[in-house]
Amino acid sequence: MTKMLTTALSVARGLGLPVFPCVEICDANGKVSKRPYIKNGFNAATVDEAQIEKWWRQYANAIIGVPTGKNTGLFVIDIDQSEDKNGEVSFAKLGIDDPETCQTLIYKRVAQG
């Protein structure tokens, strides 16, 4: 079992969040984007362990996508960094305390079981 499959199952099992496999793509300028490996993308996300195992056997190095919005109740702020911009600085200027990130929160919940 790959680490990504183990993590995908942990997110689905431990947090009850549906997951789907994604791939990171780097364009000619070095900008990284993500897209689903599967038809219907986030709409196909599931907590069904058999389906998750099937996807990660087919796309072993897939990163884990989790839908946001009404269906999961998750709200995400994506803070970008590049040569031209510093998302952390821009976010700090808003005067909002830097909350735990979803990645940190998910990791902590999965690690705690």
MMTF fields as JSON, N, C-alpha, C and O atoms, coordinates in Angstrom:
{
  "mmtfVersion": "1.0.0",
  "mmtfProducer": "UNKNOWN",
  "numBonds": 451,
  "numAtoms": 452,
  "numGroups": 113,
  "numChains": 1,
  "numModels": 1,
  "chainsPerModel": [1],
  "groupsPerChain": [113],
  "chainIdList": ["A"],
  "bondAtomList": [4, 2, 8, 6, 12, 10, 16, 14, 20, 18, 24, 22, 28, 26, 32, 30, 36, 34, 40, 38, 44, 42, 48, 46, 52, 50, 56, 54, 60, 58, 64, 62, 68, 66, 72, 70, 76, 74, 80, 78, 84, 82, 88, 86, 92, 90, 96, 94, 100, 98, 104, 102, 108, 106, 112, 110, 116, 114, 120, 118, 124, 122, 128, 126, 132, 130, 136, 134, 140, 138, 144, 142, 148, 146, 152, 150, 156, 154, 160, 158, 164, 162, 168, 166, 172, 170, 176, 174, 180, 178, 184, 182, 188, 186, 192, 190, 196, 194, 200, 198, 204, 202, 208, 206, 212, 210, 216, 214, 220, 218, 224, 222, 228, 226, 232, 230, 236, 234, 240, 238, 244, 242, 248, 246, 252, 250, 256, 254, 260, 258, 264, 262, 268, 266, 272, 270, 276, 274, 280, 278, 284, 282, 288, 286, 292, 290, 296, 294, 300, 298, 304, 302, 308, 306, 312, 310, 316, 314, 320, 318, 324, 322, 328, 326, 332, 330, 336, 334, 340, 338, 344, 342, 348, 346, 352, 350, 356, 354, 360, 358, 364, 362, 368, 366, 372, 370, 376, 374, 380, 378, 384, 382, 388, 386, 392, 390, 396, 394, 400, 398, 404, 402, 408, 406, 412, 410, 416, 414, 420, 418, 424, 422, 428, 426, 432, 430, 436, 434, 440, 438, 444, 442, 448, 446],
  "bondOrderList": [1, 1, 1, 1, 1, 1, 1, 1, 1, 1, 1, 1, 1, 1, 1, 1, 1, 1, 1, 1, 1, 1, 1, 1, 1, 1, 1, 1, 1, 1, 1, 1, 1, 1, 1, 1, 1, 1, 1, 1, 1, 1, 1, 1, 1, 1, 1, 1, 1, 1, 1, 1, 1, 1, 1, 1, 1, 1, 1, 1, 1, 1, 1, 1, 1, 1, 1, 1, 1, 1, 1, 1, 1, 1, 1, 1, 1, 1, 1, 1, 1, 1, 1, 1, 1, 1, 1, 1, 1, 1, 1, 1, 1, 1, 1, 1, 1, 1, 1, 1, 1, 1, 1, 1, 1, 1, 1, 1, 1, 1, 1, 1],
  "groupList": [{"groupName": "MET", "atomNameList": ["N", "CA", "C", "O"], "elementList": ["N", "C", "C", "O"], "formalChargeList": [0, 0, 0, 0], "bondAtomList": [1, 0, 2, 1, 3, 2], "bondOrderList": [1, 1, 2], "singleLetterCode": "M", "chemCompType": "L-PEPTIDE LINKING"}, {"groupName": "THR", "atomNameList": ["N", "CA", "C", "O"], "elementList": ["N", "C", "C", "O"], "formalChargeList": [0, 0, 0, 0], "bondAtomList": [1, 0, 2, 1, 3, 2], "bondOrderList": [1, 1, 2], "singleLetterCode": "T", "chemCompType": "L-PEPTIDE LINKING"}, {"groupName": "LYS", "atomNameList": ["N", "CA", "C", "O"], "elementList": ["N", "C", "C", "O"], "formalChargeList": [0, 0, 0, 0], "bondAtomList": [1, 0, 2, 1, 3, 2], "bondOrderList": [1, 1, 2], "singleLetterCode": "K", "chemCompType": "L-PEPTIDE LINKING"}, {"groupName": "LEU", "atomNameList": ["N", "CA", "C", "O"], "elementList": ["N", "C", "C", "O"], "formalChargeList": [0, 0, 0, 0], "bondAtomList": [1, 0, 2, 1, 3, 2], "bondOrderList": [1, 1, 2], "singleLetterCode": "L", "chemCompType": "L-PEPTIDE LINKING"}, {"groupName": "ALA", "atomNameList": ["N", "CA", "C", "O"], "elementList": ["N", "C", "C", "O"], "formalChargeList": [0, 0, 0, 0], "bondAtomList": [1, 0, 2, 1, 3, 2], "bondOrderList": [1, 1, 2], "singleLetterCode": "A", "chemCompType": "L-PEPTIDE LINKING"}, {"groupName": "SER", "atomNameList": ["N", "CA", "C", "O"], "elementList": ["N", "C", "C", "O"], "formalChargeList": [0, 0, 0, 0], "bondAtomList": [1, 0, 2, 1, 3, 2], "bondOrderList": [1, 1, 2], "singleLetterCode": "S", "chemCompType": "L-PEPTIDE LINKING"}, {"groupName": "VAL", "atomNameList": ["N", "CA", "C", "O"], "elementList": ["N", "C", "C", "O"], "formalChargeList": [0, 0, 0, 0], "bondAtomList": [1, 0, 2, 1, 3, 2], "bondOrderList": [1, 1, 2], "singleLetterCode": "V", "chemCompType": "L-PEPTIDE LINKING"}, {"groupName": "ARG", "atomNameList": ["N", "CA", "C", "O"], "elementList": ["N", "C", "C", "O"], "formalChargeList": [0, 0, 0, 0], "bondAtomList": [1, 0, 2, 1, 3, 2], "bondOrderList": [1, 1, 2], "singleLetterCode": "R", "chemCompType": "L-PEPTIDE LINKING"}, {"groupName": "GLY", "atomNameList": ["N", "CA", "C", "O"], "elementList": ["N", "C", "C", "O"], "formalChargeList": [0, 0, 0, 0], "bondAtomList": [1, 0, 2, 1, 3, 2], "bondOrderList": [1, 1, 2], "singleLetterCode": "G", "chemCompType": "PEPTIDE LINKING"}, {"groupName": "PRO", "atomNameList": ["N", "CA", "C", "O"], "elementList": ["N", "C", "C", "O"], "formalChargeList": [0, 0, 0, 0], "bondAtomList": [1, 0, 2, 1, 3, 2], "bondOrderList": [1, 1, 2], "singleLetterCode": "P", "chemCompType": "L-PEPTIDE LINKING"}, {"groupName": "PHE", "atomNameList": ["N", "CA", "C", "O"], "elementList": ["N", "C", "C", "O"], "formalChargeList": [0, 0, 0, 0], "bondAtomList": [1, 0, 2, 1, 3, 2], "bondOrderList": [1, 1, 2], "singleLetterCode": "F", "chemCompType": "L-PEPTIDE LINKING"}, {"groupName": "CYS", "atomNameList": ["N", "CA", "C", "O"], "elementList": ["N", "C", "C", "O"], "formalChargeList": [0, 0, 0, 0], "bondAtomList": [1, 0, 2, 1, 3, 2], "bondOrderList": [1, 1, 2], "singleLetterCode": "C", "chemCompType": "L-PEPTIDE LINKING"}, {"groupName": "GLU", "atomNameList": ["N", "CA", "C", "O"], "elementList": ["N", "C", "C", "O"], "formalChargeList": [0, 0, 0, 0], "bondAtomList": [1, 0, 2, 1, 3, 2], "bondOrderList": [1, 1, 2], "singleLetterCode": "E", "chemCompType": "L-PEPTIDE LINKING"}, {"groupName": "ILE", "atomNameList": ["N", "CA", "C", "O"], "elementList": ["N", "C", "C", "O"], "formalChargeList": [0, 0, 0, 0], "bondAtomList": [1, 0, 2, 1, 3, 2], "bondOrderList": [1, 1, 2], "singleLetterCode": "I", "chemCompType": "L-PEPTIDE LINKING"}, {"groupName": "ASP", "atomNameList": ["N", "CA", "C", "O"], "elementList": ["N", "C", "C", "O"], "formalChargeList": [0, 0, 0, 0], "bondAtomList": [1, 0, 2, 1, 3, 2], "bondOrderList": [1, 1, 2], "singleLetterCode": "D", "chemCompType": "L-PEPTIDE LINKING"}, {"groupName": "ASN", "atomNameList": ["N", "CA", "C", "O"], "elementList": ["N", "C", "C", "O"], "formalChargeList": [0, 0, 0, 0], "bondAtomList": [1, 0, 2, 1, 3, 2], "bondOrderList": [1, 1, 2], "singleLetterCode": "N", "chemCompType": "L-PEPTIDE LINKING"}, {"groupName": "TYR", "atomNameList": ["N", "CA", "C", "O"], "elementList": ["N", "C", "C", "O"], "formalChargeList": [0, 0, 0, 0], "bondAtomList": [1, 0, 2, 1, 3, 2], "bondOrderList": [1, 1, 2], "singleLetterCode": "Y", "chemCompType": "L-PEPTIDE LINKING"}, {"groupName": "GLN", "atomNameList": ["N", "CA", "C", "O"], "elementList": ["N", "C", "C", "O"], "formalChargeList": [0, 0, 0, 0], "bondAtomList": [1, 0, 2, 1, 3, 2], "bondOrderList": [1, 1, 2], "singleLetterCode": "Q", "chemCompType": "L-PEPTIDE LINKING"}, {"groupName": "TRP", "atomNameList": ["N", "CA", "C", "O"], "elementList": ["N", "C", "C", "O"], "formalChargeList": [0, 0, 0, 0], "bondAtomList": [1, 0, 2, 1, 3, 2], "bondOrderList": [1, 1, 2], "singleLetterCode": "W", "chemCompType": "L-PEPTIDE LINKING"}],
  "groupTypeList": [0, 1, 2, 0, 3, 1, 1, 4, 3, 5, 6, 4, 7, 8, 3, 8, 3, 9, 6, 10, 9, 11, 6, 12, 13, 11, 14, 4, 15, 8, 2, 6, 5, 2, 7, 9, 16, 13, 2, 15, 8, 10, 15, 4, 4, 1, 6, 14, 12, 4, 17, 13, 12, 2, 18, 18, 7, 17, 16, 4, 15, 4, 13, 13, 8, 6, 9, 1, 8, 2, 15, 1, 8, 3, 10, 6, 13, 14, 13, 14, 17, 5, 12, 14, 2, 15, 8, 12, 6, 5, 10, 4, 2, 3, 8, 13, 14, 14, 9, 12, 1, 11, 17, 1, 3, 13, 16, 2, 7, 6, 4, 17, 8],
  "groupIdList": [1, 2, 3, 4, 5, 6, 7, 8, 9, 10, 11, 12, 13, 14, 15, 16, 17, 18, 19, 20, 21, 22, 23, 24, 25, 26, 27, 28, 29, 30, 31, 32, 33, 34, 35, 36, 37, 38, 39, 40, 41, 42, 43, 44, 45, 46, 47, 48, 49, 50, 51, 52, 53, 54, 55, 56, 57, 58, 59, 60, 61, 62, 63, 64, 65, 66, 67, 68, 69, 70, 71, 72, 73, 74, 75, 76, 77, 78, 79, 80, 81, 82, 83, 84, 85, 86, 87, 88, 89, 90, 91, 92, 93, 94, 95, 96, 97, 98, 99, 100, 101, 102, 103, 104, 105, 106, 107, 108, 109, 110, 111, 112, 113],
  "secStructList": [7, 7, 2, 2, 2, 2, 2, 2, 2, 2, 2, 2, 2, 2, 2, 7, 7, 7, 5, 3, 3, 3, 3, 3, 3, 3, 7, 6, 6, 1, 7, 3, 3, 3, 3, 3, 1, 1, 6, 6, 4, 4, 4, 4, 7, 5, 7, 7, 2, 2, 2, 2, 2, 2, 2, 2, 2, 2, 1, 6, 6, 7, 3, 3, 3, 7, 7, 7, 5, 6, 6, 6, 6, 5, 7, 7, 7, 7, 7, 7, 5, 7, 1, 1, 7, 5, 2, 2, 2, 2, 2, 2, 2, 6, 6, 7, 7, 7, 7, 7, 7, 2, 2, 2, 2, 2, 2, 2, 2, 2, 2, 2, 7],
  "xCoordList": [0.851, 0.0, 0.902, 1.826, 0.635, 1.453, 1.074, -0.003, 1.988, 1.731, 0.516, -0.286, 0.379, -0.759, -2.081, -3.083, -2.091, -3.302, -3.641, -4.797, -2.649, -2.865, -3.437, -4.361, -2.883, -3.362, -4.772, -5.613, -5.043, -6.387, -7.421, -8.496, -7.095, -8.011, -8.18, -9.274, -7.116, -7.191, -8.079, -8.843, -7.978, -8.816, -10.285, -11.152, -10.556, -11.931, -12.476, -13.596, -11.68, -12.095, -12.131, -13.146, -11.005, -10.838, -11.582, -12.064, -11.682, -12.332, -13.696, -14.469, -13.99, -15.268, -15.368, -16.467, -14.205, -14.197, -14.022, -13.157, -14.828, -14.657, -13.363, -12.964, -12.715, -11.454, -11.526, -12.384, -10.594, -10.458, -9.004, -8.343, -8.492, -7.087, -6.835, -7.594, -5.757, -5.365, -3.903, -3.123, -3.565, -2.189, -1.746, -2.53, -0.487, 0.085, 0.767, 1.472, 0.544, 1.109, 1.906, 1.437, 3.105, 3.961, 4.033, 4.42, 3.65, 3.701, 5.108, 6.014, 5.285, 6.593, 7.183, 8.4, 6.329, 6.802, 7.06, 7.442, 6.849, 7.076, 5.876, 5.971, 4.741, 3.531, 2.907, 2.687, 2.633, 2.062, 0.553, 0.065, -0.171, -1.624, -2.0, -1.192, -3.226, -3.719, -4.953, -5.721, -5.128, -6.363, -6.698, -5.804, -7.977, -8.375, -7.873, -7.803, -7.533, -7.217, -8.496, -8.475, -9.588, -10.808, -11.889, -11.931, -12.759, -13.908, -14.811, -14.983, -15.366, -16.259, -15.537, -16.185, -14.222, -13.414, -14.001, -14.338, -14.122, -14.585, -16.0, -16.374, -16.79, -18.146, -18.14, -19.133, -17.028, -16.915, -16.265, -16.141, -15.852, -15.18, -16.035, -17.264, -15.352, -16.073, -15.316, -14.126, -16.03, -15.415, -15.396, -14.94, -15.894, -15.931, -14.503, -13.8, -14.09, -12.708, -12.312, -11.173, -13.22, -12.907, -12.611, -11.688, -13.396, -13.173, -11.865, -11.113, -11.596, -10.353, -9.15, -8.189, -9.196, -8.101, -7.942, -6.819, -9.046, -8.989, -8.306, -7.422, -8.719, -8.111, -6.62, -5.836, -6.216, -4.79, -3.945, -2.721, -4.561, -3.808, -3.561, -2.502, -4.539, -4.407, -3.491, -2.722, -3.565, -2.786, -1.997, -2.296, -1.006, -0.288, 0.329, 0.416, 0.755, 1.395, 0.448, 0.891, -0.838, -1.812, -1.773, -1.574, -1.971, -2.168, -3.65, -4.467, -3.985, -5.346, -6.145, -5.762, -7.257, -8.185, -9.345, -9.814, -9.805, -10.974, -11.886, -11.443, -13.14, -14.039, -14.282, -14.249, -14.526, -14.848, -16.247, -16.854, -16.746, -18.057, -19.166, -18.935, -20.384, -21.573, -21.516, -21.916, -21.022, -21.054, -20.189, -20.521, -19.076, -18.176, -18.104, -17.631, -18.571, -18.482, -17.086, -16.808, -16.202, -14.831, -14.688, -15.22, -13.962, -13.658, -12.144, -11.467, -11.607, -10.159, -9.679, -10.286, -8.583, -7.884, -6.54, -5.754, -6.282, -5.036, -4.055, -4.251, -3.0, -2.003, -0.834, -0.06, -0.727, 0.306, 1.593, 1.588, 2.682, 3.998, 4.598, 4.448, 5.272, 5.984, 7.01, 7.148, 7.733, 8.689, 7.991, 8.524, 6.79, 6.083, 5.21, 4.842, 4.871, 3.934, 4.272, 4.825, 3.919, 4.113, 2.758, 2.335, 2.097, 0.76, 0.707, -0.273, 1.745, 1.783, 1.754, 1.027, 2.535, 2.572, 1.218, 0.7, 0.652, -0.657, -1.729, -2.575, -1.701, -2.68, -2.499, -3.479, -1.243, -0.962, -1.479, -1.921, -1.427, -1.906, -3.407, -3.899, -4.131, -5.567, -5.875, -7.007, -4.85, -5.044, -5.772, -6.314, -5.784, -6.444, -5.38, -4.327, -5.657, -4.705, -4.515, -5.473, -3.3, -2.983, -3.501, -2.89, -4.626, -5.199, -4.426, -3.578, -4.744, -4.169, -4.623, -5.772, -3.743, -4.142, -4.897, -4.803, -5.649, -6.362, -5.373, -5.62, -4.247, -3.246, -2.768, -2.655, -2.487, -2.048, -3.153, -2.906, -4.369, -5.494, -5.759, -5.945, -5.777, -6.012, -4.901, -5.171, -3.654, -2.526, -2.654, -2.454, -2.984, -3.096, -4.209, -4.031, -5.38, -6.506, -6.184, -6.517, -5.551, -5.195, -4.162, -4.279, -3.141, -2.077, -2.596, -2.092, -3.605, -4.154, -5.116, -5.462, -5.538, -6.435, -7.819, -8.731],
  "yCoordList": [-1.173, 0.0, 1.243, 1.341, 2.176, 3.38, 4.36, 4.275, 5.288, 6.294, 7.147, 7.49, 7.488, 8.316, 7.565, 8.158, 6.278, 5.487, 5.423, 5.599, 5.174, 5.114, 6.435, 6.451, 7.532, 8.848, 9.112, 9.615, 8.781, 8.97, 8.188, 8.704, 6.953, 6.145, 6.739, 6.699, 7.285, 7.904, 9.141, 9.372, 9.931, 11.128, 10.709, 11.284, 9.716, 9.25, 8.591, 8.874, 7.721, 6.982, 7.871, 7.972, 8.507, 9.249, 10.559, 10.961, 11.234, 12.543, 12.505, 13.458, 11.4, 11.288, 12.194, 12.536, 12.59, 13.48, 12.683, 11.81, 12.967, 12.281, 12.736, 13.894, 11.826, 12.119, 11.705, 10.92, 12.26, 11.879, 12.108, 12.982, 11.334, 11.457, 12.62, 12.837, 13.356, 14.488, 14.358, 13.617, 15.103, 15.16, 16.621, 17.515, 16.856, 18.2, 18.326, 17.42, 19.468, 19.728, 21.025, 22.023, 20.999, 22.178, 22.683, 21.945, 23.965, 24.505, 25.003, 24.924, 25.503, 25.951, 27.073, 27.254, 27.829, 28.916, 28.477, 29.285, 27.193, 26.672, 26.79, 26.449, 27.268, 27.38, 25.992, 25.28, 25.636, 24.326, 24.458, 25.351, 23.56, 23.499, 22.045, 21.133, 21.855, 20.511, 20.253, 21.164, 18.987, 18.6, 17.173, 16.39, 16.826, 15.462, 14.451, 14.744, 13.28, 12.168, 11.557, 10.936, 11.728, 10.985, 11.873, 13.083, 11.233, 11.921, 12.409, 11.715, 13.574, 14.211, 14.763, 15.292, 14.655, 15.291, 15.226, 14.153, 16.406, 16.443, 15.901, 15.471, 15.917, 15.364, 13.849, 13.275, 13.203, 11.752, 11.373, 10.188, 12.36, 12.084, 11.167, 11.219, 10.324, 9.327, 8.973, 9.256, 8.356, 7.762, 6.238, 5.543, 5.721, 4.276, 3.737, 4.064, 2.926, 2.454, 1.604, 1.685, 0.803, -0.023, 0.857, 0.576, 1.921, 2.835, 3.596, 3.776, 4.04, 4.763, 3.872, 4.321, 2.627, 1.683, 1.46, 1.397, 1.343, 1.155, 2.35, 2.176, 3.566, 4.762, 4.829, 5.098, 4.588, 4.733, 3.556, 3.674, 2.435, 1.386, 1.83, 1.562, 2.504, 2.98, 4.212, 4.337, 5.107, 6.357, 6.411, 7.217, 5.559, 5.357, 6.622, 6.757, 7.542, 8.764, 9.959, 11.099, 9.703, 10.791, 11.533, 10.94, 12.865, 13.619, 13.539, 13.129, 13.924, 13.746, 15.029, 16.084, 14.918, 16.027, 15.819, 14.696, 16.906, 16.879, 18.016, 19.163, 17.731, 18.797, 19.802, 19.453, 21.049, 22.086, 22.606, 22.258, 23.423, 24.023, 23.368, 22.772, 23.49, 23.018, 21.54, 21.166, 20.704, 19.261, 18.818, 17.851, 19.518, 19.121, 20.151, 19.848, 21.364, 22.414, 22.995, 23.711, 22.693, 23.192, 24.473, 24.598, 25.418, 26.69, 26.787, 26.573, 27.107, 27.097, 28.454, 29.061, 28.915, 30.086, 29.578, 29.021, 29.77, 29.313, 30.477, 31.457, 30.363, 31.429, 31.068, 30.155, 31.82, 31.545, 32.298, 33.349, 31.744, 32.352, 32.314, 31.327, 33.386, 33.409, 34.537, 35.212, 34.734, 35.842, 37.178, 38.078, 37.315, 38.601, 38.842, 39.984, 37.796, 37.988, 37.083, 35.993, 37.578, 36.817, 36.737, 37.67, 35.623, 35.439, 35.551, 36.056, 35.09, 35.175, 36.637, 36.983, 37.495, 38.914, 39.561, 40.322, 39.256, 39.813, 39.382, 40.189, 38.143, 37.634, 38.328, 38.699, 38.503, 39.157, 40.6, 41.087, 41.283, 42.669, 42.775, 43.857, 41.694, 41.706, 41.792, 42.071, 41.547, 41.627, 40.444, 40.526, 39.358, 38.136, 37.232, 37.026, 36.684, 35.739, 34.583, 34.114, 34.13, 33.026, 31.732, 31.201, 31.237, 30.009, 28.779, 28.833, 27.658, 26.396, 26.179, 26.464, 25.684, 25.399, 24.091, 23.274, 23.891, 22.625, 21.476, 20.421, 21.682, 20.624, 20.267, 19.09, 21.284, 21.032, 20.37, 19.406, 20.876, 20.342, 18.894, 18.042, 18.606, 17.231, 16.322, 15.221, 16.768, 15.943, 15.638, 14.495, 16.636, 16.431, 15.458, 14.574, 15.603, 14.703, 13.276, 12.335, 13.101, 11.756, 11.15, 9.982, 11.926, 11.441, 11.06, 10.119, 11.787, 11.506, 10.319, 9.769, 9.936, 8.801, 9.21, 8.386],
  "zCoordList": [0.0, 0.0, 0.0, 0.808, -0.894, -0.972, 0.139, 0.729, 0.404, 1.428, 1.062, 1.931, -0.214, -0.637, -0.476, -0.077, -0.78, -0.587, 0.898, 1.28, 1.726, 3.17, 3.677, 4.49, 3.193, 3.625, 3.112, 3.857, 1.849, 1.284, 2.095, 2.399, 2.441, 3.252, 4.644, 5.206, 5.199, 6.528, 6.518, 7.455, 5.46, 5.338, 5.225, 5.883, 4.396, 4.209, 5.478, 5.903, 6.07, 7.262, 8.499, 9.188, 8.757, 10.003, 10.056, 11.116, 8.919, 8.894, 8.229, 8.325, 7.554, 6.859, 5.646, 5.207, 5.098, 3.94, 2.652, 2.584, 1.628, 0.347, -0.323, -0.194, -1.035, -1.717, -3.182, -3.586, -3.972, -5.374, -5.776, -5.215, -6.743, -7.129, -8.097, -9.042, -7.84, -8.687, -9.097, -8.498, -10.137, -10.627, -10.628, -10.948, -10.268, -10.371, -11.722, -12.166, -12.37, -13.686, -13.607, -13.059, -14.154, -14.176, -15.616, -16.521, -15.823, -17.187, -17.526, -16.696, -18.72, -19.205, -18.357, -18.333, -17.66, -16.802, -15.368, -14.52, -15.103, -13.76, -12.839, -11.66, -13.354, -12.536, -12.389, -13.369, -11.156, -10.859, -10.695, -10.003, -11.338, -11.167, -10.909, -11.086, -10.495, -10.208, -11.043, -11.352, -11.402, -12.09, -11.699, -11.378, -11.723, -11.374, -12.404, -13.597, -11.93, -12.824, -13.388, -14.45, -12.689, -13.008, -13.618, -13.394, -14.393, -14.984, -13.84, -12.837, -13.997, -13.015, -11.793, -10.89, -11.741, -10.701, -9.311, -8.811, -8.681, -7.293, -7.129, -6.038, -8.2, -8.118, -7.929, -7.483, -8.266, -8.104, -6.77, -6.461, -5.985, -4.711, -3.844, -3.877, -3.066, -2.282, -0.999, -0.861, -0.079, 1.108, 0.981, 1.889, -0.147, -0.391, -0.531, -1.488, 0.414, 0.471, -0.73, -1.19, -1.237, -2.408, -3.623, -4.389, -3.796, -4.919, -4.743, -5.701, -3.527, -3.243, -3.543, -4.167, -3.108, -3.383, -4.886, -5.387, -5.601, -7.05, -7.717, -8.556, -7.34, -7.918, -7.645, -8.555, -6.401, -6.066, -6.547, -6.615, -6.88, -7.587, -9.028, -9.595, -9.609, -10.985, -11.071, -12.024, -10.102, -10.086, -8.773, -7.892, -8.656, -7.391, -6.807, -5.587, -7.653, -7.153, -7.105, -6.968, -7.216, -7.203, -5.875, -4.815, -5.961, -4.733, -4.385, -5.21, -3.189, -2.691, -2.848, -2.343, -3.553, -3.669, -2.713, -2.526, -2.107, -1.228, -1.674, -1.73, -1.99, -2.416, -1.281, -0.101, -1.672, -0.693, -0.976, -1.989, -0.097, -0.317, 0.477, 1.529, -0.05, 0.668, 1.049, 2.152, 0.142, 0.395, 1.562, 2.247, 1.797, 2.89, 4.009, 5.105, 3.739, 4.745, 4.89, 5.852, 3.942, 4.005, 3.203, 2.1, 3.774, 3.123, 3.066, 4.072, 1.894, 1.71, 1.214, 0.331, 1.796, 1.288, 0.788, 1.555, -0.491, -1.109, -1.126, -1.845, -0.331, -0.23, -1.133, -0.847, -2.246, -3.248, -2.955, -2.315, -3.434, -3.358, -4.763, -5.483, -5.144, -6.414, -6.353, -5.333, -7.468, -7.533, -7.356, -6.707, -7.935, -7.95, -6.731, -6.458, -5.991, -4.886, -3.712, -3.864, -2.545, -1.323, -0.631, 0.052, -0.819, -0.267, 1.236, 1.782, 1.921, 3.381, 3.826, 4.757, 3.173, 3.511, 3.223, 4.04, 2.061, 1.696, 2.695, 3.081, 3.106, 4.073, 5.419, 6.064, 5.845, 7.125, 7.138, 8.179, 5.999, 5.908, 6.158, 6.478, 6.023, 6.272, 7.764, 8.158, 8.592, 10.034, 10.629, 11.731, 9.909, 10.392, 10.982, 10.379, 12.176, 12.745, 11.784, 11.169, 11.656, 10.758, 11.395, 12.322, 10.89, 11.475, 11.041, 10.151, 11.698, 11.238, 9.806, 9.466, 8.976, 7.602, 7.551, 8.467, 6.479, 6.309, 6.283, 6.868, 5.601, 5.531, 6.929, 7.269, 7.743, 9.111, 9.904, 10.628, 9.777, 10.514, 10.121, 10.99, 8.826, 8.376, 8.871, 9.351, 8.762, 9.209, 10.695, 11.106, 11.507, 12.944, 13.265, 14.103, 12.603, 12.884, 12.463, 13.183, 11.329, 10.856, 11.787, 12.158, 12.175, 13.034, 14.415, 15.028, 14.913, 16.222, 16.207, 17.252, 15.003, 14.858, 15.135, 15.064]
}
